[in-house]
């Protein structure tokens, strides 16, 4: 699937900080966002996983929308909020 065919473009946040998610099937929560300094790119989600098997490296940085679903429903978020790209990082 081409990147342009996946929903979050133009810096749309689908999972806010604190949201419980499954990252590739593993439970955790979004602890921060990676807002890009340019348009037309998906927001990255920084996740802390609950898994004891990853206790030495529980953080996942810059996860993409395609890797996440809501923990309680297993569904992808369809409601997004636009955040402006960072400026002045050229």
C-alpha positions as CSV (number, residue, x, y, z in Angstrom):
1,X,0.0,0.0,0.0
2,X,1.4,3.4,-1.0
3,X,2.0,5.9,1.7
4,X,-0.3,8.4,0.1
5,X,-3.2,5.9,0.4
6,X,-3.0,5.8,4.2
7,X,-5.0,8.4,6.1
8,X,-2.9,10.6,8.2
9,X,-1.3,13.2,6.0
10,X,-1.0,16.9,6.5
11,X,-0.2,16.4,10.2
12,X,-3.4,14.9,11.5
13,X,-3.3,13.5,15.0
14,X,-5.5,10.5,15.4
15,X,-4.3,9.3,18.8
16,X,-3.8,12.0,21.4
17,X,-1.2,11.8,24.2
18,X,-2.5,9.5,26.9
19,X,-4.5,7.3,24.6
20,X,-4.4,3.6,25.3
21,X,-3.4,1.8,22.1
22,X,-2.3,-1.5,20.7
23,X,1.0,-1.1,18.8
24,X,1.2,-4.1,16.4
25,X,-1.0,-6.0,18.9
26,X,1.0,-5.0,22.0
27,X,-0.7,-2.8,24.6
28,X,0.6,0.6,25.7
29,X,-0.1,4.3,25.6
30,X,0.9,7.3,23.5
31,X,3.2,9.4,25.7
32,X,4.2,12.1,23.1
33,X,3.9,13.0,19.5
34,X,6.5,13.6,16.8
35,X,5.2,16.6,14.9
36,X,7.1,17.0,11.6
37,X,8.7,20.2,10.4
38,X,7.0,20.0,7.0
39,X,3.6,19.4,5.5
40,X,2.2,16.2,3.8
41,X,3.7,13.8,6.4
42,X,2.0,11.7,9.1
43,X,2.4,12.5,12.7
44,X,4.6,10.1,14.6
45,X,3.4,8.5,17.8
46,X,5.8,7.8,20.7
47,X,4.5,4.8,22.6
48,X,5.4,3.2,26.0
49,X,4.5,-0.5,26.0
50,X,3.2,-2.4,29.0
51,X,4.8,-5.7,27.9
52,X,7.2,-7.4,30.4
53,X,9.1,-8.8,27.5
54,X,10.2,-5.3,26.5
55,X,10.8,-3.9,30.0
56,X,14.4,-2.9,29.1
57,X,13.2,-1.1,25.9
58,X,9.5,-0.2,26.4
59,X,9.5,2.9,24.2
60,X,8.6,2.9,20.5
61,X,9.5,6.1,18.8
62,X,7.8,7.6,15.8
63,X,5.2,4.9,15.3
64,X,2.9,5.3,12.3
65,X,-0.9,5.4,12.1
66,X,-0.9,2.1,10.3
67,X,0.6,0.3,13.4
68,X,-2.0,1.5,15.9
69,X,-5.5,0.7,17.0
70,X,-7.5,1.6,20.1
71,X,-6.8,-0.9,22.9
72,X,-10.4,-1.2,24.1
73,X,-12.0,-1.7,20.6
74,X,-9.3,-2.9,18.3
75,X,-10.5,-0.3,15.8
76,X,-8.5,2.4,14.0
77,X,-9.2,6.0,15.0
78,X,-11.1,7.8,12.2
79,X,-11.4,11.2,14.0
80,X,-8.3,13.4,13.6
81,X,-7.2,16.8,14.7
82,X,-4.9,18.9,12.5
83,X,-1.7,20.2,14.1
84,X,0.5,22.7,12.3
85,X,4.0,21.5,11.2
86,X,6.9,22.9,13.2
87,X,8.5,26.0,11.7
88,X,12.0,27.2,11.5
89,X,13.9,23.9,11.5
90,X,15.3,24.2,8.0
